[in-house]
Amino acid sequence: MPADSVTPYSVEGDVDYEKLLARFGAEALTREQRQRFPDQPLVRRGLFYAGRDVDDFLASEPQSVVTGVGPSGPMHLGHAMVFYFAKRLQDAFGARVYVPVSDDEKYAFKDQTPTETTEYLRENLRDLLAVGFDPALTRIVVDTEDADVVYPLATAFGTDVTHSTLEAVYGTPSNVGQAFYPAVQTAHLLLPQLVHGEHATLVPIAVDQDPHVRVSRDVASKARYPVRKPGALLMQFLPSLGGPGKMSSSEGVAIRLTDDAETVREKIRTHAFTGGRASVEEHREHGGDPDVDVPFQYLSAFFEPDDRELARIERAYRSGELLSGELKDLAADRIAEFLADHQRRRAAIPDVRAELAAYRLTEDERERARAAVGFQRP
């Protein structure tokens, strides 16, 4: 595997985000585009750094946002940032939000039992509901439970995903499930348009998931269906606590959405990579490096919305006035406060399945999606 391999299923080596733009054919966000999004650190400070057809989304009405999750473990901060960002787009633009939950994907790509997947699915759904999406404008689609829609769409799109496209984008699949799955992902990303008619769609995702968007755009360009190419908003990885690298549900130490305040503090104090010096004396003299400091990067990405306050923290750290342990405690406090709010909403959901009912596709929406690709029930 190349030293800088980035695919939806593995990330190896140091990630060169600028090089990925050329490799994936995306464009860096302009200052004017950033200003048109709702005020949010993720965009303003550059974690969302590139995209496709972003202007089309910003200038259009109606709009849809698609971003999903595969239940491979408890949800963590990296998931939360994207879903809360999608909610912000819904609040600001009145956009529909579609959330595909890829529980079937784990059979083809993960050494994970059905029992494990079912448990992760139940807990992931509770976290999704706790975000607070508007049920009138949100659809949560679980692949194995909504197969009456997902499978007909994927079957139709499967004829449009060629072997050459599959290998160029993903490499050689190791089983037939992996070979078919790009058609399922295409069904996810085109579903809002098949239900509601052709309109602008934006997919805010980590950059390693971009191949799914590229394949769906290739299918849409063939003009066999009433859709336009979905756009993308690409996000750099929120680093793992140990330093550079993608935060993962199943690998390493991640801050989970169910962690209590003490657990968050323990994880950050024990595992967070810092830009501090070897001793307090050296740190006071030379200062720390916030560019590699994980607690500072978490604050910058999501947990310190005030630019002036973030700049003050950065100056104090660089000067040596603020110690690494103090910065860790500051980040832990902000993260714990965010999680406490999320967990209050999470705990207020007595029955996940009853709550989920308002977010399911209606029968009419299912029929419209199937009919859009030529599947009619007798």
C-alpha positions as a printed Julia matrix, in Angstrom:
378×3 Matrix{Float64}:
   0.0    0.0     0.0
   1.39   3.48   -0.87
   2.73   5.55    2.01
  -0.02   8.14    1.52
  -2.96   5.85    0.69
  -6.39   7.38    1.44
  -9.49   5.28    0.76
 -12.91   5.01    2.42
 -11.69   1.92    4.27
  -8.13   2.78    5.31
  -5.85   5.78    5.74
  -2.11   5.17    5.76
   0.81   7.57    6.21
   0.9   11.37    6.35
  -2.02  12.95    4.5
  -1.14  15.71    2.03
  -4.48  17.51    1.72
  -3.39  19.72   -1.16
  -2.2   16.71   -3.12
  -5.55  15.04   -2.53
  -7.31  17.97   -4.23
  -5.43  17.26   -7.44
  -5.88  13.51   -7.1
  -9.61  13.71   -6.38
 -10.4   16.64   -8.68
 -11.87  18.92   -6.01
 -11.37  22.66   -5.52
 -10.24  24.58   -2.45
 -12.98  26.67   -0.83
 -12.7   30.37   -1.57
 -13.04  33.07    1.06
 -16.33  34.16   -0.5
 -17.73  30.63   -0.28
 -16.73  30.33    3.36
 -18.53  33.58    4.16
 -21.76  32.29    2.63
 -21.96  29.33    4.98
 -23.49  29.79    8.44
 -20.85  31.06   10.87
 -19.14  27.88   11.98
 -15.51  27.19   12.98
 -15.41  24.05   10.84
 -15.68  26.18    7.69
 -14.28  29.5     8.89
 -11.04  27.96   10.17
 -10.52  25.6     7.29
 -11.31  22.09    8.55
 -13.81  21.92    5.7
 -11.34  22.99    3.06
 -12.49  21.9    -0.4
 -15.51  20.79   -2.39
 -17.38  20.32   -5.62
 -20.34  22.35   -6.89
 -20.46  24.28   -3.63
 -21.76  27.42   -5.36
 -24.63  25.42   -6.84
 -25.7   24.35   -3.36
 -25.34  27.82   -1.84
 -27.34  29.47   -4.62
 -30.13  26.89   -4.89
 -33.45  26.21   -3.29
 -34.49  23.58   -2.32
 -31.34  21.94   -0.99
 -30.48  18.6     0.55
 -27.57  17.51    2.72
 -26.5   13.86    2.87
 -24.1   12.53    5.48
 -24.16   9.12    7.08
 -22.51   6.66    9.4
 -21.58   3.0     9.41
 -22.21   1.38   12.81
 -18.73   0.0    13.51
 -18.56   1.2    17.1
 -19.73   3.96   19.45
 -19.93   7.38   17.84
 -17.12   9.82   18.66
 -16.33  13.53   18.31
 -15.47  13.22   14.62
 -18.99  11.97   13.9
 -20.56  14.63   16.1
 -18.9   17.54   14.31
 -20.26  16.52   10.92
 -23.79  15.81   12.15
 -24.03  19.02   14.14
 -22.73  20.87   11.1
 -25.47  19.27    8.98
 -28.03  20.43   11.55
 -26.62  23.95   11.29
 -27.13  23.85    7.52
 -30.7   22.65    8.08
 -31.36  25.48   10.53
 -29.77  28.14    8.3
 -31.08  27.09    4.89
 -34.12  24.95    5.62
 -32.28  22.1     3.92
 -33.45  18.52    4.02
 -30.98  16.18    5.71
 -30.71  12.54    4.69
 -28.71  10.24    6.99
 -27.92   6.82    5.5
 -26.88   4.27    8.14
 -24.76   1.62    6.43
 -25.22  -1.39    8.67
 -24.96  -3.74    5.67
 -21.52  -2.38    4.79
 -20.0   -4.09    7.83
 -20.65  -7.53    6.38
 -18.39  -6.79    3.4
 -15.7   -4.66    5.01
 -15.48  -5.42    8.74
 -14.76  -8.48   10.84
 -17.83  -7.69   12.89
 -20.64  -9.99   13.99
 -24.3   -9.24   13.28
 -24.9   -9.0    17.04
 -22.2   -6.34   17.37
 -23.59  -4.41   14.41
 -27.1   -4.47   15.87
 -25.86  -3.11   19.2
 -23.82  -0.35   17.55
 -26.79   0.51   15.32
 -29.12   0.99   18.28
 -26.67   3.28   20.08
 -25.73   5.2    16.91
 -29.4    5.88   16.23
 -29.84   7.27   19.73
 -26.93   9.65   19.14
 -28.34  10.75   15.77
 -31.71  11.51   17.32
 -30.01  13.49   20.1
 -28.55  15.93   17.54
 -32.01  17.46   17.22
 -32.71  17.37   13.49
 -36.13  18.59   12.36
 -38.11  15.38   11.7
 -40.17  17.09    8.99
 -36.95  17.78    7.05
 -34.89  14.71    7.98
 -34.85  11.11    6.84
 -32.75   8.44    8.55
 -32.36   5.45    6.23
 -31.09   2.15    7.66
 -29.95  -0.05    4.8
 -31.12  -3.42    6.09
 -34.43  -2.0     7.3
 -35.1    0.12    4.21
 -34.0   -2.48    1.67
 -37.3   -2.04   -0.2
 -35.86   1.3    -1.37
 -32.1    0.91   -1.14
 -31.86  -2.4    -2.98
 -33.89  -1.42   -6.09
 -31.89   1.79   -6.42
 -28.56   0.02   -5.97
 -29.62  -2.62   -8.48
 -30.37   0.07  -11.06
 -27.14   1.94  -10.39
 -25.08  -1.25  -10.37
 -25.29  -1.36  -14.15
 -23.78   2.14  -14.31
 -20.71   1.46  -12.15
 -18.17  -0.18  -14.44
 -15.28  -2.38  -13.36
 -12.84   0.23  -14.63
 -14.48   2.94  -12.5
 -14.58   0.63   -9.48
 -10.88  -0.21   -9.67
  -9.8    3.32  -10.51
 -11.61   4.78   -7.51
 -11.43   1.99   -4.9
  -8.81  -0.47   -6.06
  -9.47  -4.18   -6.43
 -12.3   -5.44   -4.17
 -11.61  -8.54   -2.08
 -15.17  -9.89   -2.27
 -18.33  -9.38   -4.32
 -19.97  -7.42   -1.51
 -17.25  -4.79   -1.76
 -17.66  -4.72   -5.53
 -21.4   -4.04   -5.24
 -21.24  -1.55   -2.41
 -20.44   1.56   -4.51
 -23.88   1.13   -6.08
 -25.4    1.15   -2.57
 -23.49   4.32   -1.68
 -24.71   5.9    -4.9
 -28.27   5.05   -3.85
 -27.63   6.91   -0.58
 -26.32  10.05   -2.25
 -28.93  10.29   -5.02
 -31.92   9.3    -2.86
 -33.04  12.84   -1.91
 -33.36  13.79   -5.57
 -35.17  10.58   -6.46
 -37.7   11.34   -3.72
 -38.09  15.11   -4.14
 -36.99  15.77   -7.72
 -33.8   17.19   -9.17
 -32.16  19.74   -6.85
 -28.81  20.73   -5.34
 -27.34  18.22   -2.91
 -24.27  18.64   -0.69
 -22.36  15.82    0.96
 -20.21  17.06    3.89
 -17.74  14.25    4.58
 -14.21  13.47    5.61
 -11.92  13.5     2.6
 -11.38   9.71    2.67
 -15.08   9.2     1.87
 -14.9   11.29   -1.3
 -14.66   8.25   -3.64
 -18.34   7.55   -2.9
 -19.22  11.03   -4.16
 -17.1   10.63   -7.28
 -18.84   7.4    -8.24
 -22.3    8.88   -7.64
 -21.39  11.9    -9.77
 -20.29   9.58  -12.56
 -23.63   7.75  -12.4
 -25.56  11.05  -12.35
 -23.65  12.35  -15.38
 -25.03   9.53  -17.53
 -28.44  11.26  -17.42
 -30.45   8.08  -17.06
 -32.2    9.4   -13.96
 -33.79  12.73  -12.94
 -30.83  13.9   -10.84
 -27.93  16.32  -10.98
 -24.44  15.57   -9.71
 -24.28  15.78   -5.92
 -21.82  18.31   -4.58
 -19.29  17.67   -1.83
 -17.77  19.54    1.09
 -14.54  17.82    2.09
 -13.23  17.82    5.64
  -9.74  17.23    6.93
  -9.45  14.58    9.62
  -9.98  15.45   13.22
  -6.78  13.91   14.63
  -6.79  11.0    16.97
  -5.78  11.82   20.53
  -2.37  10.35   19.86
  -1.59  12.79   17.07
  -1.93  12.92   13.27
  -4.33  10.37   11.85
  -8.05   9.86   11.54
 -10.11   9.44   14.72
 -11.69   6.0    14.63
 -14.52   4.23   16.47
 -12.7    0.92   16.48
  -9.01   1.83   16.71
  -6.99   3.76   19.26
  -8.43   6.02   21.97
 -11.28   8.27   20.86
 -13.58  10.51   22.86
 -16.99   8.91   22.61
 -20.27  10.79   22.73
 -21.2    8.8    25.85
 -18.03   9.63   27.81
 -18.6   11.49   31.06
 -16.56  14.52   32.09
 -14.05  12.56   34.15
 -13.47  10.07   31.32
 -12.9   12.92   28.87
 -10.36  14.52   31.2
  -8.58  11.21   31.8
  -8.36  10.46   28.07
  -7.03  13.91   27.23
  -4.58  14.08   30.12
  -3.25  10.58   29.47
  -3.38  10.21   25.7
  -3.53  13.63   24.0
  -0.46  14.51   21.94
   0.79  17.96   22.86
   3.04  20.61   21.41
   4.55  21.34   24.79
   8.16  21.09   25.9
   9.84  18.38   27.93
   9.84  20.42   31.14
   7.93  23.33   32.63
  11.1   25.43   32.6
  11.74  24.75   28.91
   8.1   25.41   28.07
   8.12  28.74   29.93
  11.24  29.73   28.0
  10.41  28.49   24.48
   6.64  28.07   24.47
   4.51  25.36   22.9
   3.5   24.56   19.33
  -0.3   24.72   18.86
   0.03  23.55   15.25
   0.68  19.98   16.44
  -1.12  20.15   19.78
  -4.25  17.95   19.68
  -6.17  19.72   22.49
  -5.65  23.04   20.7
  -6.75  21.53   17.39
  -9.96  20.29   19.01
 -10.65  23.77   20.39
  -9.96  25.32   16.99
 -12.11  22.87   15.06
 -15.27  23.0    17.11
 -15.08  23.8    20.8
 -13.98  27.45   20.93
 -16.27  29.5    18.66
 -14.8   32.9    19.56
 -11.88  33.78   17.26
 -10.46  36.33   19.66
 -10.48  33.91   22.56
  -8.85  31.22   20.42
  -6.17  33.72   19.37
  -5.56  34.59   23.03
  -5.15  30.91   23.91
  -2.75  30.43   21.0
  -0.6   33.43   22.01
  -0.46  32.28   25.61
   0.59  28.78   24.56
   3.24  29.96   22.1
   4.68  32.32   24.68
   4.89  29.67   27.37
   2.4   31.43   29.63
  -0.1   28.6    29.16
   1.22  25.14   30.02
   0.31  21.94   28.15
  -1.55  20.56   31.15
  -3.58  23.75   31.44
  -4.44  23.62   27.75
  -5.49  19.99   28.13
  -7.78  20.9    31.02
  -9.29  23.78   29.04
 -10.06  21.54   26.07
 -11.44  18.82   28.36
 -13.79  21.31   30.03
 -15.16  22.57   26.71
 -15.62  19.07   25.3
 -17.26  17.82   28.49
 -19.71  20.73   28.41
 -20.68  19.92   24.81
 -21.08  16.23   25.63
 -23.18  16.93   28.71
 -25.72  18.79   26.53
 -25.7   15.99   23.97
 -26.12  13.34   26.65
 -29.06  15.15   28.25
 -30.9   15.02   24.94
 -29.78  11.43   24.43
 -31.11  10.35   27.82
 -34.43  12.09   27.15
 -35.22   9.6    24.35
 -37.17   6.83   26.12
 -37.71   4.63   23.07
 -35.36   4.91   20.08
 -37.67   3.02   17.72
 -40.69   5.11   18.62
 -38.7    8.33   18.16
 -37.22   7.09   14.88
 -40.66   6.64   13.31
 -40.94  10.36   12.54
 -37.66  10.23   10.59
 -38.46   7.23    8.37
 -39.27   7.45    4.69
 -43.01   7.56    4.09
 -44.68   5.07    1.78
 -45.2    7.79   -0.81
 -41.5    8.76   -0.65
 -40.5    5.13   -1.09
 -42.74   4.75   -4.13
 -41.39   7.94   -5.72
 -37.78   6.79   -5.28
 -38.43   3.38   -6.79
 -40.43   4.82   -9.66
 -37.64   7.28  -10.49
 -35.37   4.35  -11.47
 -38.13   2.35  -13.14
 -39.09  -0.03  -10.32
 -42.83  -0.28   -9.9
 -44.5   -2.59   -7.43
 -47.28  -4.74   -8.93
